[in-house]
């Protein structure tokens, strides 16, 4: 279930999209109740777009954890997994043996 901040995000973004549709319609020459129709259309369709974006699974979260670089114990700079010494301060990187 989505928390309150997600729902607030959807509300604010859909309001912004609805107002943008209304402004574009006004600049195109629409007047009166037609502008309110464009506002309603922008609100209506943007909610579906936001929910689709939130519910779409993103496959890249797990990929970063598998190749996360080590950090240098001296300076704290990220070090690539294959490096034997820090590229920033030059200290040797002590690696623990991995599972065999």
N, C-alpha and C positions, 0 to 999 in steps of 0.2 A: 504494500500500500504506500502511496506517496505521502510525504509529510507536508506540513503547512507551507514551508518555504517553496516547495515545488509547485503547489497550487497558486501561490502568490506570483511566482515567476510566470506561470501560464496566463494568469489574469493580466499582469502588467504587459506582457508581450502581445497578447491578443488585443488589448486596448490600444497599444501603439500601432499595431497593424490595421485595426479598424479606423483609427484617426488618420493614418497615412492614406488609406483608400478614400476616405472622405475628402481629404485635401486634394488628392489627384482628381477626383470627380469634380470638385469645385473648379479647379484650374482648367478642366476640359470643357466647362460650360454648363454642367448640371446645376440646377437650382432647387431649392425647397426640399420637398420630401424625398426626391431622388437621392440627395446627398445622404439622408438618413438610411436609405436602403443600402447604399454603398458602405456605410459604417457598419450596418448589421451584417452584411456579407463578409466584410473584413474580420469582424469579431467571430463569426460562425466558422469560417474556413481556417482561420489561424489556430483555433483551439485544436482542431483535428491534426494540423501540422505539428503543433507543439507536443501533443500526446504521442504521435507517431515517433518523433525524435527521442522522446524520453523512454519509450518502451522498446525501441530498436536496440538489440544487443550489439555491443561494440566488442570486437574480437581482439583488440590490441592491449587490453589491460594485463593479461597474463604474459604477454610476450616480453614486456619490459622487466618483469620480475625475474625471468629466467636468465637474462644477460646483464643484470645490474652490475656495474663495475664495483670493484673493491675501493676502499678509501685508504689513503696513506695514513699510517699511524703517527707520523711526525707533523705533517702540514694539513691533513684532512682533505686533500684534493682527490677527486675520483681518479682511479687508475684502471686502465683496461685489464681484462682478465689475463691476457697473455704477457703483460709487462713484468719484468723482473726487478725494475726499480722505478721510482716515482719520476714522472716527467717534469714535475715542478721543482722538487728539492733534491732529487737524486738519491734519496735513501733507498736501501734495499727493501723489497716487499717480501715479508715472510708469509708464505702460503701454507695453509694446512692441507695435508693430503686428502684428496677427495675419496669418496667411496669406491671400492674396487669392484 
